[in-house]
Amino acid sequence: MRVHRIPSSRPSILIAALAIGALLAACSANNPSGGSQSAGASGSNVVTLSGLAFSPTSLTVKAGSTVTFQNKDTVDHTVTNGKDGKPDANAAFDKSLPAGQSVDITFSNAGTFNVTCKIHSSMNMTVTVQ
C-alpha cells in the first residue's frame, strides 16, 4: 500500500506572515497623508508646501529646533504664525516663500504655533514645541 503524504503548509504560512509584516512596516514608515510627525534630535525638521497644503499638517519639535519650510509648488506662499490666512496679533514669524525656495524658522520657546499662508487661507498646520 502506498501512502501519499500531504505537504505541510507551515512554510507557506511563515513566508506569508513575513511578507505581510514587511509590507506593514514599509507602509507605516511612510506618511503620505501628511499627518503628525515628531522630529527627534537626529531627525530633520522639514515641512513641504505642495499642492496648496503643508505636509505634515502637525509637527512636534524640541525648543531651539529649526524647521525648514520647502515650497515645492509653482506659486508663492507665506509661512506665517496665524490661522486661516490671518496672522496672529503678535505673530512670531511671517516669511515670504517664493515658488521653489526654502525658508528656515527657529522655534526657541515651548508652545503651540499655528502656521498659515496669507495668500492661500486654506493652508494651515501646527508646530508644537516642547
Phi and psi in radians as a Rosetta constraint file:
Dihedral C 1 N 2 CA 2 C 2 CIRCULARHARMONIC -1.704 0.35
Dihedral N 2 CA 2 C 2 N 3 CIRCULARHARMONIC 2.317 0.35
Dihedral C 2 N 3 CA 3 C 3 CIRCULARHARMONIC -1.819 0.35
Dihedral N 3 CA 3 C 3 N 4 CIRCULARHARMONIC 2.184 0.35
Dihedral C 3 N 4 CA 4 C 4 CIRCULARHARMONIC -1.679 0.35
Dihedral N 4 CA 4 C 4 N 5 CIRCULARHARMONIC 2.204 0.35
Dihedral C 4 N 5 CA 5 C 5 CIRCULARHARMONIC -1.694 0.35
Dihedral N 5 CA 5 C 5 N 6 CIRCULARHARMONIC 2.309 0.35
Dihedral C 5 N 6 CA 6 C 6 CIRCULARHARMONIC -1.503 0.35
Dihedral N 6 CA 6 C 6 N 7 CIRCULARHARMONIC 2.220 0.35
Dihedral C 6 N 7 CA 7 C 7 CIRCULARHARMONIC -1.121 0.35
Dihedral N 7 CA 7 C 7 N 8 CIRCULARHARMONIC 2.548 0.35
Dihedral C 7 N 8 CA 8 C 8 CIRCULARHARMONIC -1.239 0.35
Dihedral N 8 CA 8 C 8 N 9 CIRCULARHARMONIC 2.483 0.35
Dihedral C 8 N 9 CA 9 C 9 CIRCULARHARMONIC -1.676 0.35
Dihedral N 9 CA 9 C 9 N 10 CIRCULARHARMONIC 0.048 0.35
Dihedral C 9 N 10 CA 10 C 10 CIRCULARHARMONIC -1.027 0.35
Dihedral N 10 CA 10 C 10 N 11 CIRCULARHARMONIC -0.816 0.35
Dihedral C 10 N 11 CA 11 C 11 CIRCULARHARMONIC -1.061 0.35
Dihedral N 11 CA 11 C 11 N 12 CIRCULARHARMONIC -0.672 0.35
Dihedral C 11 N 12 CA 12 C 12 CIRCULARHARMONIC -1.126 0.35
Dihedral N 12 CA 12 C 12 N 13 CIRCULARHARMONIC -0.725 0.35
Dihedral C 12 N 13 CA 13 C 13 CIRCULARHARMONIC -1.142 0.35
Dihedral N 13 CA 13 C 13 N 14 CIRCULARHARMONIC -0.726 0.35
Dihedral C 13 N 14 CA 14 C 14 CIRCULARHARMONIC -1.092 0.35
Dihedral N 14 CA 14 C 14 N 15 CIRCULARHARMONIC -0.795 0.35
Dihedral C 14 N 15 CA 15 C 15 CIRCULARHARMONIC -1.096 0.35
Dihedral N 15 CA 15 C 15 N 16 CIRCULARHARMONIC -0.748 0.35
Dihedral C 15 N 16 CA 16 C 16 CIRCULARHARMONIC -1.102 0.35
Dihedral N 16 CA 16 C 16 N 17 CIRCULARHARMONIC -0.737 0.35
Dihedral C 16 N 17 CA 17 C 17 CIRCULARHARMONIC -1.117 0.35
Dihedral N 17 CA 17 C 17 N 18 CIRCULARHARMONIC -0.738 0.35
Dihedral C 17 N 18 CA 18 C 18 CIRCULARHARMONIC -1.119 0.35
Dihedral N 18 CA 18 C 18 N 19 CIRCULARHARMONIC -0.719 0.35
Dihedral C 18 N 19 CA 19 C 19 CIRCULARHARMONIC -1.121 0.35
Dihedral N 19 CA 19 C 19 N 20 CIRCULARHARMONIC -0.743 0.35
Dihedral C 19 N 20 CA 20 C 20 CIRCULARHARMONIC -1.129 0.35
Dihedral N 20 CA 20 C 20 N 21 CIRCULARHARMONIC -0.743 0.35
Dihedral C 20 N 21 CA 21 C 21 CIRCULARHARMONIC -1.061 0.35
Dihedral N 21 CA 21 C 21 N 22 CIRCULARHARMONIC -0.762 0.35
Dihedral C 21 N 22 CA 22 C 22 CIRCULARHARMONIC -1.124 0.35
Dihedral N 22 CA 22 C 22 N 23 CIRCULARHARMONIC -0.696 0.35
Dihedral C 22 N 23 CA 23 C 23 CIRCULARHARMONIC -1.128 0.35
Dihedral N 23 CA 23 C 23 N 24 CIRCULARHARMONIC -0.786 0.35
Dihedral C 23 N 24 CA 24 C 24 CIRCULARHARMONIC -1.113 0.35
Dihedral N 24 CA 24 C 24 N 25 CIRCULARHARMONIC -0.699 0.35
Dihedral C 24 N 25 CA 25 C 25 CIRCULARHARMONIC -1.106 0.35
Dihedral N 25 CA 25 C 25 N 26 CIRCULARHARMONIC -0.726 0.35
Dihedral C 25 N 26 CA 26 C 26 CIRCULARHARMONIC -1.156 0.35
Dihedral N 26 CA 26 C 26 N 27 CIRCULARHARMONIC -0.702 0.35
Dihedral C 26 N 27 CA 27 C 27 CIRCULARHARMONIC -1.181 0.35
Dihedral N 27 CA 27 C 27 N 28 CIRCULARHARMONIC -0.686 0.35
Dihedral C 27 N 28 CA 28 C 28 CIRCULARHARMONIC -1.306 0.35
Dihedral N 28 CA 28 C 28 N 29 CIRCULARHARMONIC -0.336 0.35
Dihedral C 28 N 29 CA 29 C 29 CIRCULARHARMONIC -1.297 0.35
Dihedral N 29 CA 29 C 29 N 30 CIRCULARHARMONIC -0.481 0.35
Dihedral C 29 N 30 CA 30 C 30 CIRCULARHARMONIC -1.577 0.35
Dihedral N 30 CA 30 C 30 N 31 CIRCULARHARMONIC 2.645 0.35
Dihedral C 30 N 31 CA 31 C 31 CIRCULARHARMONIC -2.278 0.35
Dihedral N 31 CA 31 C 31 N 32 CIRCULARHARMONIC 1.113 0.35
Dihedral C 31 N 32 CA 32 C 32 CIRCULARHARMONIC -1.218 0.35
Dihedral N 32 CA 32 C 32 N 33 CIRCULARHARMONIC -0.275 0.35
Dihedral C 32 N 33 CA 33 C 33 CIRCULARHARMONIC -1.385 0.35
Dihedral N 33 CA 33 C 33 N 34 CIRCULARHARMONIC -0.181 0.35
Dihedral C 33 N 34 CA 34 C 34 CIRCULARHARMONIC 1.300 0.35
Dihedral N 34 CA 34 C 34 N 35 CIRCULARHARMONIC 0.471 0.35
Dihedral C 34 N 35 CA 35 C 35 CIRCULARHARMONIC -1.311 0.35
Dihedral N 35 CA 35 C 35 N 36 CIRCULARHARMONIC -2.617 0.35
Dihedral C 35 N 36 CA 36 C 36 CIRCULARHARMONIC -1.337 0.35
Dihedral N 36 CA 36 C 36 N 37 CIRCULARHARMONIC 2.659 0.35
Dihedral C 36 N 37 CA 37 C 37 CIRCULARHARMONIC -2.574 0.35
Dihedral N 37 CA 37 C 37 N 38 CIRCULARHARMONIC 2.358 0.35
Dihedral C 37 N 38 CA 38 C 38 CIRCULARHARMONIC -1.864 0.35
Dihedral N 38 CA 38 C 38 N 39 CIRCULARHARMONIC 2.375 0.35
Dihedral C 38 N 39 CA 39 C 39 CIRCULARHARMONIC -1.906 0.35
Dihedral N 39 CA 39 C 39 N 40 CIRCULARHARMONIC 2.100 0.35
Dihedral C 39 N 40 CA 40 C 40 CIRCULARHARMONIC -1.447 0.35
Dihedral N 40 CA 40 C 40 N 41 CIRCULARHARMONIC -3.113 0.35
Dihedral C 40 N 41 CA 41 C 41 CIRCULARHARMONIC -1.076 0.35
Dihedral N 41 CA 41 C 41 N 42 CIRCULARHARMONIC -0.596 0.35
Dihedral C 41 N 42 CA 42 C 42 CIRCULARHARMONIC -1.599 0.35
Dihedral N 42 CA 42 C 42 N 43 CIRCULARHARMONIC -0.203 0.35
Dihedral C 42 N 43 CA 43 C 43 CIRCULARHARMONIC -1.415 0.35
Dihedral N 43 CA 43 C 43 N 44 CIRCULARHARMONIC 2.664 0.35
Dihedral C 43 N 44 CA 44 C 44 CIRCULARHARMONIC -1.522 0.35
Dihedral N 44 CA 44 C 44 N 45 CIRCULARHARMONIC 2.530 0.35
Dihedral C 44 N 45 CA 45 C 45 CIRCULARHARMONIC -1.813 0.35
Dihedral N 45 CA 45 C 45 N 46 CIRCULARHARMONIC 1.556 0.35
Dihedral C 45 N 46 CA 46 C 46 CIRCULARHARMONIC -2.148 0.35
Dihedral N 46 CA 46 C 46 N 47 CIRCULARHARMONIC 2.292 0.35
Dihedral C 46 N 47 CA 47 C 47 CIRCULARHARMONIC -2.042 0.35
Dihedral N 47 CA 47 C 47 N 48 CIRCULARHARMONIC 2.255 0.35
Dihedral C 47 N 48 CA 48 C 48 CIRCULARHARMONIC -1.782 0.35
Dihedral N 48 CA 48 C 48 N 49 CIRCULARHARMONIC 2.364 0.35
Dihedral C 48 N 49 CA 49 C 49 CIRCULARHARMONIC -1.844 0.35
Dihedral N 49 CA 49 C 49 N 50 CIRCULARHARMONIC 1.944 0.35
Dihedral C 49 N 50 CA 50 C 50 CIRCULARHARMONIC -2.680 0.35
Dihedral N 50 CA 50 C 50 N 51 CIRCULARHARMONIC 2.435 0.35
Dihedral C 50 N 51 CA 51 C 51 CIRCULARHARMONIC 1.127 0.35
Dihedral N 51 CA 51 C 51 N 52 CIRCULARHARMONIC 0.555 0.35
Dihedral C 51 N 52 CA 52 C 52 CIRCULARHARMONIC 0.987 0.35
Dihedral N 52 CA 52 C 52 N 53 CIRCULARHARMONIC 0.741 0.35
Dihedral C 52 N 53 CA 53 C 53 CIRCULARHARMONIC -2.638 0.35
Dihedral N 53 CA 53 C 53 N 54 CIRCULARHARMONIC 2.630 0.35
Dihedral C 53 N 54 CA 54 C 54 CIRCULARHARMONIC -1.498 0.35
Dihedral N 54 CA 54 C 54 N 55 CIRCULARHARMONIC 2.480 0.35
Dihedral C 54 N 55 CA 55 C 55 CIRCULARHARMONIC -2.468 0.35
Dihedral N 55 CA 55 C 55 N 56 CIRCULARHARMONIC 2.068 0.35
Dihedral C 55 N 56 CA 56 C 56 CIRCULARHARMONIC -1.314 0.35
Dihedral N 56 CA 56 C 56 N 57 CIRCULARHARMONIC 2.961 0.35
Dihedral C 56 N 57 CA 57 C 57 CIRCULARHARMONIC -1.533 0.35
Dihedral N 57 CA 57 C 57 N 58 CIRCULARHARMONIC -0.166 0.35
Dihedral C 57 N 58 CA 58 C 58 CIRCULARHARMONIC -2.555 0.35
Dihedral N 58 CA 58 C 58 N 59 CIRCULARHARMONIC 2.306 0.35
Dihedral C 58 N 59 CA 59 C 59 CIRCULARHARMONIC -2.409 0.35
Dihedral N 59 CA 59 C 59 N 60 CIRCULARHARMONIC 2.376 0.35
Dihedral C 59 N 60 CA 60 C 60 CIRCULARHARMONIC -2.021 0.35
Dihedral N 60 CA 60 C 60 N 61 CIRCULARHARMONIC 2.225 0.35
Dihedral C 60 N 61 CA 61 C 61 CIRCULARHARMONIC -2.336 0.35
Dihedral N 61 CA 61 C 61 N 62 CIRCULARHARMONIC 2.917 0.35
Dihedral C 61 N 62 CA 62 C 62 CIRCULARHARMONIC -1.535 0.35
Dihedral N 62 CA 62 C 62 N 63 CIRCULARHARMONIC 2.625 0.35
Dihedral C 62 N 63 CA 63 C 63 CIRCULARHARMONIC -0.970 0.35
Dihedral N 63 CA 63 C 63 N 64 CIRCULARHARMONIC 2.394 0.35
Dihedral C 63 N 64 CA 64 C 64 CIRCULARHARMONIC 1.626 0.35
Dihedral N 64 CA 64 C 64 N 65 CIRCULARHARMONIC -0.080 0.35
Dihedral C 64 N 65 CA 65 C 65 CIRCULARHARMONIC -1.342 0.35
Dihedral N 65 CA 65 C 65 N 66 CIRCULARHARMONIC 2.596 0.35
Dihedral C 65 N 66 CA 66 C 66 CIRCULARHARMONIC -1.836 0.35
Dihedral N 66 CA 66 C 66 N 67 CIRCULARHARMONIC 2.301 0.35
Dihedral C 66 N 67 CA 67 C 67 CIRCULARHARMONIC -1.918 0.35
Dihedral N 67 CA 67 C 67 N 68 CIRCULARHARMONIC 2.274 0.35
Dihedral C 67 N 68 CA 68 C 68 CIRCULARHARMONIC -1.706 0.35
Dihedral N 68 CA 68 C 68 N 69 CIRCULARHARMONIC 2.176 0.35
Dihedral C 68 N 69 CA 69 C 69 CIRCULARHARMONIC -1.796 0.35
Dihedral N 69 CA 69 C 69 N 70 CIRCULARHARMONIC 2.088 0.35
Dihedral C 69 N 70 CA 70 C 70 CIRCULARHARMONIC -1.916 0.35
Dihedral N 70 CA 70 C 70 N 71 CIRCULARHARMONIC 2.102 0.35
Dihedral C 70 N 71 CA 71 C 71 CIRCULARHARMONIC -1.567 0.35
Dihedral N 71 CA 71 C 71 N 72 CIRCULARHARMONIC 1.817 0.35
Dihedral C 71 N 72 CA 72 C 72 CIRCULARHARMONIC -1.748 0.35
Dihedral N 72 CA 72 C 72 N 73 CIRCULARHARMONIC 0.122 0.35
Dihedral C 72 N 73 CA 73 C 73 CIRCULARHARMONIC -1.443 0.35
Dihedral N 73 CA 73 C 73 N 74 CIRCULARHARMONIC 2.986 0.35
Dihedral C 73 N 74 CA 74 C 74 CIRCULARHARMONIC -1.703 0.35
Dihedral N 74 CA 74 C 74 N 75 CIRCULARHARMONIC 0.146 0.35
Dihedral C 74 N 75 CA 75 C 75 CIRCULARHARMONIC -2.160 0.35
Dihedral N 75 CA 75 C 75 N 76 CIRCULARHARMONIC 2.770 0.35
Dihedral C 75 N 76 CA 76 C 76 CIRCULARHARMONIC -1.318 0.35
Dihedral N 76 CA 76 C 76 N 77 CIRCULARHARMONIC 2.677 0.35
Dihedral C 76 N 77 CA 77 C 77 CIRCULARHARMONIC -2.381 0.35
Dihedral N 77 CA 77 C 77 N 78 CIRCULARHARMONIC 3.075 0.35
Dihedral C 77 N 78 CA 78 C 78 CIRCULARHARMONIC -2.191 0.35
Dihedral N 78 CA 78 C 78 N 79 CIRCULARHARMONIC 2.737 0.35
Dihedral C 78 N 79 CA 79 C 79 CIRCULARHARMONIC -2.050 0.35
Dihedral N 79 CA 79 C 79 N 80 CIRCULARHARMONIC 1.792 0.35
Dihedral C 79 N 80 CA 80 C 80 CIRCULARHARMONIC -2.210 0.35
Dihedral N 80 CA 80 C 80 N 81 CIRCULARHARMONIC 2.363 0.35
Dihedral C 80 N 81 CA 81 C 81 CIRCULARHARMONIC -1.266 0.35
Dihedral N 81 CA 81 C 81 N 82 CIRCULARHARMONIC 1.823 0.35
Dihedral C 81 N 82 CA 82 C 82 CIRCULARHARMONIC 2.989 0.35
Dihedral N 82 CA 82 C 82 N 83 CIRCULARHARMONIC -2.867 0.35
Dihedral C 82 N 83 CA 83 C 83 CIRCULARHARMONIC -2.575 0.35
Dihedral N 83 CA 83 C 83 N 84 CIRCULARHARMONIC 2.533 0.35
Dihedral C 83 N 84 CA 84 C 84 CIRCULARHARMONIC 0.940 0.35
Dihedral N 84 CA 84 C 84 N 85 CIRCULARHARMONIC 0.707 0.35
Dihedral C 84 N 85 CA 85 C 85 CIRCULARHARMONIC 1.419 0.35
Dihedral N 85 CA 85 C 85 N 86 CIRCULARHARMONIC 0.025 0.35
Dihedral C 85 N 86 CA 86 C 86 CIRCULARHARMONIC -2.006 0.35
Dihedral N 86 CA 86 C 86 N 87 CIRCULARHARMONIC 2.243 0.35
Dihedral C 86 N 87 CA 87 C 87 CIRCULARHARMONIC -1.205 0.35
Dihedral N 87 CA 87 C 87 N 88 CIRCULARHARMONIC 2.605 0.35
Dihedral C 87 N 88 CA 88 C 88 CIRCULARHARMONIC -1.095 0.35
Dihedral N 88 CA 88 C 88 N 89 CIRCULARHARMONIC 2.785 0.35
Dihedral C 88 N 89 CA 89 C 89 CIRCULARHARMONIC -0.958 0.35
Dihedral N 89 CA 89 C 89 N 90 CIRCULARHARMONIC -0.789 0.35
Dihedral C 89 N 90 CA 90 C 90 CIRCULARHARMONIC -2.070 0.35
Dihedral N 90 CA 90 C 90 N 91 CIRCULARHARMONIC 1.110 0.35
Dihedral C 90 N 91 CA 91 C 91 CIRCULARHARMONIC -0.946 0.35
Dihedral N 91 CA 91 C 91 N 92 CIRCULARHARMONIC 2.262 0.35
Dihedral C 91 N 92 CA 92 C 92 CIRCULARHARMONIC -1.270 0.35
Dihedral N 92 CA 92 C 92 N 93 CIRCULARHARMONIC -0.413 0.35
Dihedral C 92 N 93 CA 93 C 93 CIRCULARHARMONIC -2.745 0.35
Dihedral N 93 CA 93 C 93 N 94 CIRCULARHARMONIC 2.618 0.35
Dihedral C 93 N 94 CA 94 C 94 CIRCULARHARMONIC -2.759 0.35
Dihedral N 94 CA 94 C 94 N 95 CIRCULARHARMONIC 1.645 0.35
Dihedral C 94 N 95 CA 95 C 95 CIRCULARHARMONIC -2.031 0.35
Dihedral N 95 CA 95 C 95 N 96 CIRCULARHARMONIC 2.418 0.35
Dihedral C 95 N 96 CA 96 C 96 CIRCULARHARMONIC -1.346 0.35
Dihedral N 96 CA 96 C 96 N 97 CIRCULARHARMONIC 2.519 0.35
Dihedral C 96 N 97 CA 97 C 97 CIRCULARHARMONIC -2.407 0.35
Dihedral N 97 CA 97 C 97 N 98 CIRCULARHARMONIC 1.593 0.35
Dihedral C 97 N 98 CA 98 C 98 CIRCULARHARMONIC -1.099 0.35
Dihedral N 98 CA 98 C 98 N 99 CIRCULARHARMONIC 2.743 0.35
Dihedral C 98 N 99 CA 99 C 99 CIRCULARHARMONIC -0.932 0.35
Dihedral N 99 CA 99 C 99 N 100 CIRCULARHARMONIC 2.343 0.35
Dihedral C 99 N 100 CA 100 C 100 CIRCULARHARMONIC 1.368 0.35
Dihedral N 100 CA 100 C 100 N 101 CIRCULARHARMONIC 0.066 0.35
Dihedral C 100 N 101 CA 101 C 101 CIRCULARHARMONIC -1.885 0.35
Dihedral N 101 CA 101 C 101 N 102 CIRCULARHARMONIC 3.043 0.35
Dihedral C 101 N 102 CA 102 C 102 CIRCULARHARMONIC -2.311 0.35
Dihedral N 102 CA 102 C 102 N 103 CIRCULARHARMONIC 2.702 0.35
Dihedral C 102 N 103 CA 103 C 103 CIRCULARHARMONIC -2.447 0.35
Dihedral N 103 CA 103 C 103 N 104 CIRCULARHARMONIC 2.472 0.35
Dihedral C 103 N 104 CA 104 C 104 CIRCULARHARMONIC -1.818 0.35
Dihedral N 104 CA 104 C 104 N 105 CIRCULARHARMONIC 2.382 0.35
Dihedral C 104 N 105 CA 105 C 105 CIRCULARHARMONIC -2.258 0.35
Dihedral N 105 CA 105 C 105 N 106 CIRCULARHARMONIC 2.228 0.35
Dihedral C 105 N 106 CA 106 C 106 CIRCULARHARMONIC -1.689 0.35
Dihedral N 106 CA 106 C 106 N 107 CIRCULARHARMONIC 2.252 0.35
Dihedral C 106 N 107 CA 107 C 107 CIRCULARHARMONIC -1.800 0.35
Dihedral N 107 CA 107 C 107 N 108 CIRCULARHARMONIC 1.720 0.35
Dihedral C 107 N 108 CA 108 C 108 CIRCULARHARMONIC -1.450 0.35
Dihedral N 108 CA 108 C 108 N 109 CIRCULARHARMONIC -0.586 0.35
Dihedral C 108 N 109 CA 109 C 109 CIRCULARHARMONIC -1.889 0.35
Dihedral N 109 CA 109 C 109 N 110 CIRCULARHARMONIC 2.537 0.35
Dihedral C 109 N 110 CA 110 C 110 CIRCULARHARMONIC -1.161 0.35
Dihedral N 110 CA 110 C 110 N 111 CIRCULARHARMONIC 2.604 0.35
Dihedral C 110 N 111 CA 111 C 111 CIRCULARHARMONIC 2.599 0.35
Dihedral N 111 CA 111 C 111 N 112 CIRCULARHARMONIC -3.120 0.35
Dihedral C 111 N 112 CA 112 C 112 CIRCULARHARMONIC -1.948 0.35
Dihedral N 112 CA 112 C 112 N 113 CIRCULARHARMONIC 2.211 0.35
Dihedral C 112 N 113 CA 113 C 113 CIRCULARHARMONIC -2.044 0.35
Dihedral N 113 CA 113 C 113 N 114 CIRCULARHARMONIC 2.072 0.35
Dihedral C 113 N 114 CA 114 C 114 CIRCULARHARMONIC -1.354 0.35
Dihedral N 114 CA 114 C 114 N 115 CIRCULARHARMONIC 2.457 0.35
Dihedral C 114 N 115 CA 115 C 115 CIRCULARHARMONIC -2.202 0.35
Dihedral N 115 CA 115 C 115 N 116 CIRCULARHARMONIC 2.348 0.35
Dihedral C 115 N 116 CA 116 C 116 CIRCULARHARMONIC -2.451 0.35
Dihedral N 116 CA 116 C 116 N 117 CIRCULARHARMONIC 2.977 0.35
Dihedral C 116 N 117 CA 117 C 117 CIRCULARHARMONIC -1.947 0.35
Dihedral N 117 CA 117 C 117 N 118 CIRCULARHARMONIC 2.172 0.35
Dihedral C 117 N 118 CA 118 C 118 CIRCULARHARMONIC -1.218 0.35
Dihedral N 118 CA 118 C 118 N 119 CIRCULARHARMONIC -0.386 0.35
Dihedral C 118 N 119 CA 119 C 119 CIRCULARHARMONIC -1.456 0.35
Dihedral N 119 CA 119 C 119 N 120 CIRCULARHARMONIC -0.644 0.35
Dihedral C 119 N 120 CA 120 C 120 CIRCULARHARMONIC -2.165 0.35
Dihedral N 120 CA 120 C 120 N 121 CIRCULARHARMONIC 1.599 0.35
Dihedral C 120 N 121 CA 121 C 121 CIRCULARHARMONIC -1.121 0.35
Dihedral N 121 CA 121 C 121 N 122 CIRCULARHARMONIC -0.266 0.35
Dihedral C 121 N 122 CA 122 C 122 CIRCULARHARMONIC -1.399 0.35
Dihedral N 122 CA 122 C 122 N 123 CIRCULARHARMONIC -0.153 0.35
Dihedral C 122 N 123 CA 123 C 123 CIRCULARHARMONIC -1.506 0.35
Dihedral N 123 CA 123 C 123 N 124 CIRCULARHARMONIC 1.980 0.35
Dihedral C 123 N 124 CA 124 C 124 CIRCULARHARMONIC -2.503 0.35
Dihedral N 124 CA 124 C 124 N 125 CIRCULARHARMONIC 2.595 0.35
Dihedral C 124 N 125 CA 125 C 125 CIRCULARHARMONIC -2.703 0.35
Dihedral N 125 CA 125 C 125 N 126 CIRCULARHARMONIC 3.054 0.35
Dihedral C 125 N 126 CA 126 C 126 CIRCULARHARMONIC -2.296 0.35
Dihedral N 126 CA 126 C 126 N 127 CIRCULARHARMONIC 2.356 0.35
Dihedral C 126 N 127 CA 127 C 127 CIRCULARHARMONIC -1.991 0.35
Dihedral N 127 CA 127 C 127 N 128 CIRCULARHARMONIC 2.109 0.35
Dihedral C 127 N 128 CA 128 C 128 CIRCULARHARMONIC -1.788 0.35
Dihedral N 128 CA 128 C 128 N 129 CIRCULARHARMONIC 2.164 0.35
Dihedral C 128 N 129 CA 129 C 129 CIRCULARHARMONIC -1.920 0.35
Dihedral N 129 CA 129 C 129 N 130 CIRCULARHARMONIC 2.156 0.35
